[in-house]
Amino acid sequence: MTLPRLDRSFPLAAETIDYFAEHGHCCVRGLADAAECAAYLPEIQAGVDRWHPTPAPLADRDTYGKAFLQAVALRKIRESIAGFTDAPRFAEVAARLLGVDGVRLYHDQALFKEAGGGRTPWHQDQAYWPLDTPDTITMWMPLLDVHPDVGSMIFVDGSHRDGDVEAGEISNASDDAITASITERDRALTTHGPLRAGDATFHRGWTSHSAGPNPTDRVRPVMTIIWFADGARVTEPTGPQQRFDLEAWLGGRNPGEIADSSENPLLWPVG
Ligand SMILES: O=C(O)CCC(=O)C(=O)O
């Protein structure tokens, strides 16, 4: 089967760019259409099945494990998925939201919240990333319509400006730390509500976020892509989680070097 090419440029509204700059997150409706999502879903599902051939019962998992099945680097284990992850349409939107000339891929990952799956604890993604730039961004796109009882992510408005609130990796502890920082800083929360297949939210690496549980009997299949601004350098890892990311995602580049290995292709502008 020929998969759709996702290279058509998307008309991003100036208000969306302004909203993102102010809040550290935004919603872009209709970035892909239902047919495009339907074409890639079986490929991405196959990637998830490859990572999780026999998932443990939800009751036997910790909070993070209950939140979703996580399947990383899908474009590497299934070539067809590169058509989605490397799509110029998505990378151009990422670059325009960040206000940078170019973006490189950090990695892709599917996050399938299973029927009965738990809530996603509050966390900051960039705590994991040994990069010297705050110009990092994640696209979060459901491949099927999201049920209203599940909804999309919940963001702490403006939290990208706080930088690292030292909540650490995603866990009950990060949930507690960010809950406390929301109260201390008197921050407002925003969710963009239920999304259609192909709508997407974008958030900066330091934007604190969480997601509700899945009380329905249907999986919430979401694909994510993470990019960073071209020109960023690798930093000394601050702990085991960043050491893991340094080895996994930066193609052998060392602290102090530009993060420009072949593992981190320039996806916008298109060469
Ligand atoms: O899908 C979720 O429940 C959470 C996703 C998330 O934390 C992320 O994409 O950074």
The ligand as an SDF file (V2000), in Angstrom:
LIG
                    3D

 10  9  0  0  0  0  0  0  0  0999 V2000
   -0.2160   10.8560   25.8530 O   0  0  0  0  0  0  0  0  0  0  0  0
   -0.1390   11.1420   27.0370 C   0  0  0  0  0  0  0  0  0  0  0  0
   -0.9520   10.7210   27.8620 O   0  0  0  0  0  0  0  0  0  0  0  0
    0.9710   12.0290   27.5120 C   0  0  0  0  0  0  0  0  0  0  0  0
    1.8560   12.4750   26.4100 C   0  0  0  0  0  0  0  0  0  0  0  0
    3.0380   13.2580   26.8330 C   0  0  0  0  0  0  0  0  0  0  0  0
    3.3150   13.4380   27.9820 O   0  0  0  0  0  0  0  0  0  0  0  0
    3.8890   13.8430   25.7810 C   0  0  0  0  0  0  0  0  0  0  0  0
    3.6640   13.6210   24.5820 O   0  0  0  0  0  0  0  0  0  0  0  0
    4.8550   14.5630   26.1320 O   0  0  0  0  0  0  0  0  0  0  0  0
  1  2  2  0
  2  3  1  0
  2  4  1  0
  4  5  1  0
  5  6  1  0
  6  7  2  0
  6  8  1  0
  8  9  2  0
  8 10  1  0
M  END
$$$$
